[in-house]
Amino acid sequence: MEKISLKLFEFYNLESELNGVTNQQTGEKISAGLLAEKLKLTTKYWLTELAKKVAAEKATVETLKEELIKKHGEADETGNISIPMYIDIVKDEDGKIVDGKNNPKFIEFQSEFNALLQEEKELEYKPVSLSELENIESDGNYPTFFKLVVADEQA
Protein backbone atom coordinates (compact mmCIF):
# COMPACT_ATOMS: atom_id res chain seq x y z
CA MET A 1 0.00 0.00 0.00
CA GLU A 2 1.08 3.54 -0.72
CA LYS A 3 0.06 6.88 0.73
CA ILE A 4 -0.59 10.16 -1.00
CA SER A 5 -1.65 13.52 0.34
CA LEU A 6 -4.61 15.02 -1.52
CA LYS A 7 -6.53 18.22 -1.01
CA LEU A 8 -10.13 17.60 -0.03
CA PHE A 9 -11.43 18.95 -3.34
CA GLU A 10 -9.35 16.23 -5.05
CA PHE A 11 -11.39 13.62 -3.18
CA TYR A 12 -14.47 15.00 -4.96
CA ASN A 13 -12.61 14.85 -8.28
CA LEU A 14 -11.39 11.30 -7.67
CA GLU A 15 -14.86 10.12 -6.67
CA SER A 16 -16.26 11.48 -9.94
CA GLU A 17 -13.42 9.95 -11.95
CA LEU A 18 -14.02 6.53 -10.42
CA ASN A 19 -17.84 6.46 -10.28
CA GLY A 20 -18.83 8.85 -13.02
CA VAL A 21 -21.04 11.93 -12.91
CA THR A 22 -24.80 12.24 -13.26
CA ASN A 23 -26.66 15.50 -13.77
CA GLN A 24 -28.66 15.85 -10.52
CA GLN A 25 -31.50 17.74 -12.21
CA THR A 26 -32.03 15.59 -15.30
CA GLY A 27 -30.60 12.22 -14.23
CA GLU A 28 -28.51 12.21 -17.41
CA LYS A 29 -25.19 10.35 -17.17
CA ILE A 30 -22.46 12.87 -17.97
CA SER A 31 -19.56 10.43 -17.61
CA ALA A 32 -19.48 6.74 -16.76
CA GLY A 33 -16.32 6.72 -14.67
CA LEU A 34 -13.33 4.43 -14.55
CA LEU A 35 -15.15 1.65 -12.66
CA ALA A 36 -17.56 1.30 -15.60
CA GLU A 37 -14.65 0.45 -17.92
CA LYS A 38 -13.76 -3.15 -18.72
CA LEU A 39 -11.04 -3.92 -16.14
CA LYS A 40 -9.29 -6.99 -14.79
CA LEU A 41 -11.21 -8.27 -11.78
CA THR A 42 -8.32 -7.62 -9.38
CA THR A 43 -7.93 -4.07 -10.67
CA LYS A 44 -11.67 -3.49 -10.30
CA TYR A 45 -11.47 -4.83 -6.73
CA TRP A 46 -8.74 -2.38 -5.72
CA LEU A 47 -10.44 0.52 -7.48
CA THR A 48 -13.71 -0.34 -5.70
CA GLU A 49 -11.86 -0.32 -2.36
CA LEU A 50 -10.38 3.04 -3.30
CA ALA A 51 -13.82 4.37 -4.23
CA LYS A 52 -15.16 3.36 -0.80
CA LYS A 53 -12.38 5.28 0.99
CA VAL A 54 -12.89 8.32 -1.22
CA ALA A 55 -16.68 8.23 -0.71
CA ALA A 56 -16.22 8.09 3.08
CA GLU A 57 -13.99 11.17 3.03
CA LYS A 58 -16.40 12.99 0.73
CA ALA A 59 -19.28 12.15 3.11
CA THR A 60 -17.32 13.69 5.99
CA VAL A 61 -16.78 16.88 3.99
CA GLU A 62 -20.47 16.95 3.01
CA THR A 63 -21.42 16.78 6.71
CA LEU A 64 -19.19 19.78 7.41
CA LYS A 65 -20.72 21.57 4.42
CA GLU A 66 -24.21 21.01 5.85
CA GLU A 67 -23.04 22.50 9.17
CA LEU A 68 -21.77 25.56 7.31
CA ILE A 69 -25.09 25.89 5.49
CA LYS A 70 -26.91 25.80 8.84
CA LYS A 71 -24.47 28.37 10.25
CA HIS A 72 -24.87 30.87 7.39
CA GLY A 73 -28.27 29.95 5.98
CA GLU A 74 -31.84 30.73 6.84
CA ALA A 75 -34.82 28.42 7.14
CA ASP A 76 -37.76 28.88 4.81
CA GLU A 77 -41.41 28.35 5.75
CA THR A 78 -41.03 24.55 5.38
CA GLY A 79 -37.88 24.38 7.52
CA ASN A 80 -35.42 23.88 4.67
CA ILE A 81 -32.19 25.80 5.21
CA SER A 82 -30.46 27.48 2.29
CA ILE A 83 -28.17 30.36 1.47
CA PRO A 84 -29.31 32.32 -1.57
CA MET A 85 -26.48 33.59 -3.72
CA TYR A 86 -28.27 36.91 -4.29
CA ILE A 87 -30.53 39.07 -2.17
CA ASP A 88 -32.89 41.92 -3.06
CA ILE A 89 -33.63 40.14 -6.33
CA VAL A 90 -35.53 41.94 -9.06
CA LYS A 91 -37.23 39.80 -11.72
CA ASP A 92 -38.69 40.75 -15.07
CA GLU A 93 -42.21 39.81 -16.20
CA ASP A 94 -40.94 36.38 -17.34
CA GLY A 95 -39.55 35.64 -13.88
CA LYS A 96 -35.92 35.98 -14.91
CA ILE A 97 -33.52 37.66 -12.51
CA VAL A 98 -32.44 41.02 -13.84
CA ASP A 99 -30.87 42.53 -10.72
CA GLY A 100 -29.78 41.65 -7.21
CA LYS A 101 -26.96 42.03 -4.72
CA ASN A 102 -24.45 39.38 -3.70
CA ASN A 103 -25.51 37.83 -0.40
CA PRO A 104 -22.73 38.45 2.16
CA LYS A 105 -23.76 35.28 4.03
CA PHE A 106 -23.26 33.24 0.85
CA ILE A 107 -19.84 34.84 0.33
CA GLU A 108 -18.85 33.91 3.91
CA PHE A 109 -20.10 30.34 3.40
CA GLN A 110 -18.24 30.03 0.10
CA SER A 111 -15.04 31.37 1.64
CA GLU A 112 -15.15 28.95 4.58
CA PHE A 113 -16.06 25.96 2.40
CA ASN A 114 -13.33 26.73 -0.13
CA ALA A 115 -10.81 26.97 2.71
CA LEU A 116 -11.94 23.54 3.90
CA LEU A 117 -11.53 22.07 0.41
CA GLN A 118 -7.90 23.24 0.39
CA GLU A 119 -7.07 21.15 3.46
CA GLU A 120 -5.00 18.03 2.83
CA LYS A 121 -5.76 14.48 3.87
CA GLU A 122 -3.64 11.37 3.47
CA LEU A 123 -5.08 8.55 1.39
CA GLU A 124 -3.80 5.00 1.57
CA TYR A 125 -4.24 3.05 -1.66
CA LYS A 126 -2.91 0.16 -3.70
CA PRO A 127 -0.94 1.57 -6.64
CA VAL A 128 -2.27 0.73 -10.07
CA SER A 129 0.30 -0.15 -12.68
CA LEU A 130 0.13 1.36 -16.12
CA SER A 131 0.00 -2.12 -17.69
CA GLU A 132 -3.24 -2.86 -15.81
CA LEU A 133 -4.84 0.01 -17.71
CA GLU A 134 -3.30 -0.44 -21.15
CA ASN A 135 -6.32 -2.22 -22.71
CA ILE A 136 -8.75 0.49 -21.70
CA GLU A 137 -9.97 2.70 -24.51
CA SER A 138 -11.62 5.66 -22.89
CA ASP A 139 -12.80 9.12 -23.79
CA GLY A 140 -12.49 10.05 -20.11
CA ASN A 141 -9.72 12.02 -18.52
CA TYR A 142 -8.73 11.09 -14.97
CA PRO A 143 -6.09 13.58 -13.76
CA THR A 144 -6.50 12.92 -10.03
CA PHE A 145 -6.54 9.16 -10.54
CA PHE A 146 -3.42 9.38 -12.70
CA LYS A 147 -1.55 10.54 -9.59
CA LEU A 148 -2.10 6.99 -8.25
CA VAL A 149 -0.77 5.20 -11.34
CA VAL A 150 2.80 3.98 -11.35
CA ALA A 151 5.08 2.81 -14.12
CA ASP A 152 5.26 -0.99 -14.27
CA GLU A 153 8.71 -1.29 -12.76
CA GLN A 154 7.42 0.51 -9.61
CA ALA A 155 4.17 -1.42 -9.09
N, C-alpha and C positions, 0 to 999 in steps of 0.2 A: 504494500500500500504506500501511496505517496501522499503528500500534503501540499496544498497550494492556498495562498491567501487571496481571497476575492473580495471585492467591494460588494456590499449588499445588493446594489442594483444589478451586479453581474449574476447573482443568484436568480433574479427575475429573467434575465436574458437566457441563462443556461436552461432554466425550466422550460421556456418557450422553444429553445432549440431542440430539446429532447422530446417534448410532448406535443409540439405544434401550437398553433394559435387559432382560436375561433373568435369571430366577431361576436361580441356579447349581445349586440342588438339584433342581428339577423340570424345568428347561428351558423353562418357561412364559415367553412374551414378556410382559413387564410394560408396556413402552411401545415403540413402533416407532421413534421418533426422527425428527428433522427430515429426514434424508436419505431416509427412506421416503416422504415426502410427494411429491406431484406438483409438480415444480419445473421452471422453465426449464432447459434443458441447461447454459447458461453459469453459472447460479446453482448448479446441482448440482456443476459442475466446481469452482468456488471453495470450496464447502462441503466437498467431498471433499478438496481440498488442505488446508483448515483441519483437517479430521478427522485427516489424516496427521500434521500438526504436533502436534496435541493428543495423539494416541496415542503419539508418540515421547516427549513430555515425561512422560506417564503411565508409560511403560515405565521411564524413568529413575528415577522416584519408586518404582516397584515394586521395582526392583533395590536401592535404598537400604532399603526396607522389609524385604526378605529379609535384608539384612545385619543390620538391627536384630533380626530374629527369631533369627538365629544368635547374636547377641551376648547376648540375654536368655533364649533358649529352651534347651530340653534335648532331646536325642535320645532317641527311644524305642527299643525292641528291634529295630525294622526300619531305624533310621537316620533316620527322619523327625524334623525339629526343629519343636517347637511351644512355645507359651507358654500353659498353661492359665490361664483367667481366675480360677479358684478352686483352692485347695489344701485338703487335709484334708477332702475331700468326704464327706458322709454321705448315703447313698441309702436310700429306703424299700424295701419288699419289691417294689414295681413298677419299681424302678430309677430313680425320679425323685429328683433332688437335693433334699434337705430342709435341708441345712446345709453350710457351708463358709466358709473365710476367703478374702478377696481375696488374690491372689498378688502380692506386692510386685514381682516381676520383670515381671509383666504391666503393673502400674501404671507402672513405669519405661519399658517399651516404649511404652506408650500416650502417655505424656508426651513422649517424644522424637519419636515419629511425628507427634503433633499439632503440635509445634513446627515440624517440617519442613513440614507442610502449610500453615503460616501464612507461609512464605517466599514472596516475590514473584518472578515471572519475566516477562520481556517477551515478548509474542506479536505477531508481524507477521502481518497478515491483510489481505485485500481487503474493504473495507466492503460490506455488503449494504444496498441501499436498501429502504426500506419498500415501495415500489411492486413490487419483485420478489417480495414475500411476500403481496401483497394478495389473491391468488386462493386462498390456502391456507386450508382450513377444517380446523382441528385442535382436538382435545381437549387436546393437550399444552400444557404451560407451559414456556418456555425462558428463564428469567431471566438466566442467564449469557450465552447467545447474544444476548439482546436488547441487551446492552452493546455488541455489534458492529454493530448496525443503526443506520443514519443516516437522517434525514429526506431526502426526495428532492432537495432543493436542495443538500445537502451531499455526495451520492454522486458 
